[in-house]
C-alpha cells in the first residue's frame, strides 16, 4: 500500500534544487505545455465564428483535439522507447506546434473547416505523450523527497496558465483568430526550447514489456483522476449555463470559474509549502470534500452555496492531483513510467469527454448530479479500500 512515505526511482544524477536552472526550465516547460489546451476553447470558437458564423462549432475542434489525445497517448509514448527523453519530447512538441501553425496557414488560405478540425486532431494526438515524457523527465531532475513540492509548484503554474490562457486568446482573437492560434503554436513550443540538453538526460530504456501496464491498483487511481477531471470540467463547461440559471448575463460565468481557479492555485501553493504526500485517510477526506463541492454546485439551487462548492472542489484539485502522480510514480515500472503518466493525463481528458456528453444530453442540474454521483462512487471505493487495508 502506498502511504506518506511514497518513493520512486529517480536518476542517479545529483538532484537539482528547485531554484536551479534545470528545474526552472522544467517548470517553464510544464506551464507552457498546457497553453494549447488552455487557449483552445476560446481560440477555436473564434476560428469557427470567423469561418462559419457560429462560435459553438469551435467545440468540434476542441473535441477532435481531446479525442485524438486519448487515441494517441499510449502508441505515441511507446514510440519513444530507447530514445533520449528530452530529444523525443522536443520532437513531439514541435510536431504539435507545426499542426497548430497549419491551422494558421489554413485560415489565411481559406481552407475548409473540416481541414482545420483535422489539424486540431493532429495537434492533440501528442498531448498525452508530451505530458508523459515531461513528467518522466522530472524524475531525472529531483529527488523523491522534493517531488511533492515540485508537483505542487507545477500544479499552481498549470492553473495560472488556464486562467491567463483564455484571456490571452480573447485579446489576440479580437484582432485576428489566426493570431490567437499563432500564439498557441509559439507559446506551446517553449518546452522544446527550454528543456535541458540531452547530454545528461538518460534514454527511455528499450526493454521488452513484461506484465500489465494497468493493474487494479493503478486503475483505481486513474479512475479517480478521470472522475476529478469530470468534476472540474462540469464547473468550467457548465459555468455559462449556471450563470443563465441564476438569471445573470453569460459573461458572469466568471462567478464560478474564477473562484474555482483561485482555489486551485491556493491548493497548489499549500502542497508546495507542505511538501508531503497525503496519508490514505487524508486522501479519503479530500475526495469526500471534492464530492461535497460538486454536490453543492449541482444541488444547492442557491448562488452562494454553488460558488462555495466550486471553491471547495478547487481547493482539493492540487492535493489530489499530486497524490495521484506520486502513487502512480511509485507503482509504475521504471521503463513504462512515461506511458503511465500519459494515461494519467488521458484519464483526465476522458473525464472531460464524459462531462461534455452529460451536459450535451441532459439538463444542467441532472448532468451536474450525474458527475457528482460518479465522484461519490469513486470516493466510496477508495474509502472502502482504505478501511480494508487498515484492517489487514
Buried (B, 14 or more C-beta within 10 A) or exposed (E): EBBEEBBBEBBEEEBBEBEEEBBBBBBBBBBBBBBBBBBBBBBBBBBBBBBEEEBEBBBBBBBBBBBBBBBBBBEBBBBBBEBBBBBBBBBBBBBBBBBBBBBBEBBEEEBEBEEBBBBBBBBBBBBBBBBBBBBBBBBBBBBBEBBBBBBBBBBBBBBBBBBBBBEBBBEBBEEBBBBBBBBBBBBBBBBBEBBBEBEEBBBBEEEEEEEEBEEEBBEBBBBBBBBBBBBBBBBBBBBBBBBBBEEBEEEBBEBBBBBBBBBBBBBBBBBBEBBBBBBBEBBBBBBBBBBBBBBBBBBBEEBEBBBBBBBBBBBBBBBBBBBBBBBBBBBBBEBBBBBBBBBBBBBBBBBBBBBBEBBEEEEBBEBBBBBBBBBBEBBBBBBEBBEEEEEE
